[in-house]
Amino acid sequence: MARRGLFAALVVAATLIAGCSSTTTRQVNSPSTSGSKSTAAAAAPSSGSSATSATETAPVAQLDSSQCVDVTGANVDLLAASDKDAARKAADTLESYSPPGSVKDAIEHFVSTGGAHFDDPDYTKNNKILDGWVKQVCPT
């Protein structure tokens, strides 16, 4: 149990550090007032996932700060889950943001294992996929 708490603390710390380090870059690249409405629309989760392979290679729309809190919190909850029910609840939140197929597979892996287990041979692969997507949609 202590390992899960330590792991959750490390994930939260890494997420916060990553967010703090790139805030200036995002502000510099933010659109002017004329483009802010189209950016907000692009940040909303998409409703369909019919083009999974195109979504995985296409640039991912960044989420707003409220959505990022939701996604990063659900990511931590998924990995720190102690059973399949807690993992499913976190997975449902993540999947509501229409991740690409490989990310959905990684999420479902952690649901099937009831959270992250360091002795899981597929932990590293699935964690990298999930973490990479979170960093794409929430770079700050």
HUMO-V735232 format. One record per run of one state. SS is the DSSP state (H for helix, E for strand, - for the rest). FROM is the first residue (numbers start at 1). TO is the last residue. If there is no record, write none. Layout:
ss=SS from=FROM to=TO
ss=SS from=FROM to=TO
This chain:
ss=- from=1 to=1
ss=H from=2 to=21
ss=- from=22 to=22
ss=H from=23 to=29
ss=- from=30 to=32
ss=H from=33 to=43
ss=- from=44 to=51
ss=H from=52 to=57
ss=- from=58 to=64
ss=H from=65 to=80
ss=- from=81 to=83
ss=H from=84 to=95
ss=- from=96 to=100
ss=H from=101 to=113
ss=- from=114 to=122
ss=H from=123 to=137
ss=- from=138 to=140
